[in-house]
């Protein structure tokens, strides 16, 4: 059902079963997949592609031009996967040509009220961004991570999968997978063991990840030496390989 007060650009592609509430604006080059529910007063600008069964609450702004002074109106894109919940007043901006011209959000994510996802961010699957969490430009977030309310992530940072950032954290370097981090600026606080148990990680896997934490943060090693030991540990426990791969792709360095 599309409310009679909604304004839909003729070029927009709206799949069957989509609900669009009153006073919405759906712009040119927008594609909305089956089963989506768009609340009242939502603005969606293109080029934007939204997958199936997403629920977008009132006053969200999706696919707007980015807040980057280098942006000159290029036709950059936003892609959103399936089964996401995007709450009130969330803002998600398209990419820039200085990166890959793309902001992308995966599937199964919960973006709570007032979350901001800036240009060129890449967000994976099944993440929770609590109220007012803010991603600056070019941030990458893995899968199954949690950003507490009012967490701010500096541009170009990476947030590893299965990590947890406490409320009010200021993240200025990369957060490795499985880590708990908090503070201004955020510092490590052990592995996210409770979260890992809920995700079905075995006691042996969690024990190995605790060893990995000690190698990085407790044994006084340089990061280069720590990576050597982590590579050996990953041969025994494949969960550690996620940390090894993350470190090999970290550009800003990790919080320590």
N, C-alpha and C positions, 0 to 999 in steps of 0.2 A: 504494500500500500504506500503510495506517495501522496503526502498531504498537498492539498490544493495551493497552499501558500509557498511551497518549496519551489525554488527556481533551478531548473535543470538545463544545462547547455545542450543544444541539439547534438553535439558530437560526443557527449558522455554515453558510456555503455553501461546500462544498469541491468543486471541479471534478474531472472525471475525470482520471486519470493523476497525481494529486498524491500525493507520498510524505511521510508524517509519521512522524518517528522516535520512539523511546521517551521517555517522561516529558515529553512536550510538553503545553502548555495552550493550547487554541484557544478563545477566549472568545466571548461573545455579539456579534452584529452584525459578525462577521468574514467576509470573502469572499476566497477564495484561488483564483486562476485556474489554468487547465490547465498541467500540466507542471512545477509548482513542486515543489521538493525542500526539505523542512523537516527540519533535523538534530535531534539529540536535545536535550532540555532547553530547547527554545525556547518562549517565552511570546509569544502574539499576542493583544492585547486590542482590542476595538472601541469605537466604530465604525472599522473599518479595512478598506480594499479593496486587495488585492494582485493585480496583473496576472498574466500568463502567464510561465512559464519562469524564475521567480526561484529562486535557490538561497540558502537561509538556513542558516548554520552554527550549531553548538551554542552554547547559552547566550545567544543574542541575545534582546533584549527589544524587541518591536515593538508600537507603539500604546499604550504606557503613558501614564497621566496625567502631565501636565507638572510640572516643578519650578518652579512659579510660584505665589506665595502668593495671587495674585488668583483662582486657579482654584478654583471651587466645585462641581466635579462636573458641569459642563455637558457635553452629548453632542457634543463636538468630534470632528474626523475626522483620519484619516491615509489618504493615497492613495499607492500605490506602483505604478509602471508595470511594464514588461516587461523580462525579460532582465537583471535586476540580480543582482550577487553581494554578499551581505551576510555578512561573515565573523564570526568568533567574538566574542561579548560586545559586539556593536554594540547601542547603545540609540537608539531613535527614538521621540520623544514626539508625541502629538497636539497640535492647535492650541489656541488660546484664543479666547473670544468678544471679547476686546479687539482682536483682529485679524480674520481671516476665518474663524476656527474651523477652520482647515485647515493641516496640515503635508503637503507634497507632495514626492515624489521621482519623477523622470521614469524614463527607461528607459536601459539599457545602462551603468549606473554600477557602480563597484567601491568598496565601503566596506570597508576593511581592518579588522583586529581592533581593538576598543575605540573605534571611531569613535562620536561622540555627535552626534546631530542633534536639536536642541532644538525646542520648540514654535514653530509658525508659520513654520518654515523652508520655503523653496521652492528645491529643487535641480533643475536641468535634466537634460540627457541626456549620457551618455558622459563623466562626470567620474570622477576617481580621488581618493579621500580616503584617504591613507595612514594607517598605524597611529596611533591616539590623536588624530587630527585632531578638533577640537571646534568645532561651530557653536553659538553662543549663540542665544537666541530671535530670531525675525524676520529671520534672515540669508537673503539670496538669492544663489544660485550659478547662473551661466549654464551653458553647454555646453562640453565638451572642456577643462575646467580641471583642474589638478592642485594639491592641497594636500598638501605634504610632511608627514611624520610629526611629531606633536606641534604642528602648527599650531593656533593658537587664534584664532577670529574673533569679534570683539565683536558684541554684539547690534545689529541694524538695519544692519549692513554689507552691501555688495553686492560680490560677486566676479565680475568680468567673464569672458566666454567666452574660451577659449584662453589664459588667464593661468596663471601658475605661481608658487606660493608655496613658498619653500624650507623645509627642515626647521626646526622650532622657531620659525617666524615667529609674531609676535603682531600681528594685523591689527586696527587700531582705526579705520580709515577705509576708504573704498571703493578697490578695486583695479580699474583700468580694463582693458578687454579687451586681450589680447595681451601684457600686461606680465609681466615677471619681478620678483618682490618677495621680500625676505627681511629678517630682523632683528627685534629687539625694542626698539622697535616697527618694523614692516616699513617699508622704504623701497624706492624703485624701483631696479632694476638692469638697465635696458634692455628691449628687446622680446624676446619668446620666439621668437627666429628659428628655432632648431632644431626646436621644436615645430611652427612654422608650415610649415617645409619638409616635415615628416613628414605634415602634413595636406594637402599639395599646393598650398600657396600659391606663386604665381609669384615670380620675382625682382623683377619690377616692383611687385607688391603689397607685398612685404616692404620694398622700398626706400621706398615711400610710407609705410608704417607707421613706419619709422625716422625719416622726416621729421616724422611726427606726434609721435613721442616727443620730438624736439628742440623742437618748438613748445611742448609742455607743460612740459618739464623742463629745457631747456637755454638757451632764448632770453630768459629773464628777463621773460616776459610775465605779466600778470595772467591768471587763468583766463578772465575775460570776453573779453580780447583774444585769448587762445589759441583760444577756441571760434570766433571769427570766422575765423581762419586755417584752422582744421580744417574748417570748413564749406566753404571754398573748395577745400581739398585733397580733400575727399570727392566733389566734382564730377568729379575726375579719377580717383579710385580708390575704388570702392564699399566696399572693406574698411574704410576710414576712417570710414564712416558709422556703423558699430557703436560706435566711440568717441564720436562726436558724440551719438548717441542715449543712450548710457550717461551722459555728462556732464549731459545735460538732465534725467536722472532720478535724479541723485545727491543724496541728502538730507544725508548726513553729511560730504560733501566727500571728495576723493580724497587718497591718500597722495602727498606731494610732497617 
